[in-house]
């Protein structure tokens, strides 16, 4: 079962709570494992579309989520800059 299919099963039972951190909805994993984006944030099967937020974390991290989002943004911005140099 992929993360996406699990999310679709659980979504109707999930309360609409603004306190919940939406993570894992665009998991950064290999496509074969149910991932949605690669390590550069590129969405599989698209061109010119990247995701750079907490939704790329495949599991809920422990600790401060904001610092991880900043680190992910730095990594993906480096990938964007590298792609634009080519």
Secondary structure, DSSP 4 states (H G I P E B T S, - for coil): --HHHHHHHHGGGS---TTS---STT-BS-GGGT-SB-TT-BBTT-SS-B--SGGG-SS--SS-HHHHHHHHHHHHHHHHHHHHH-
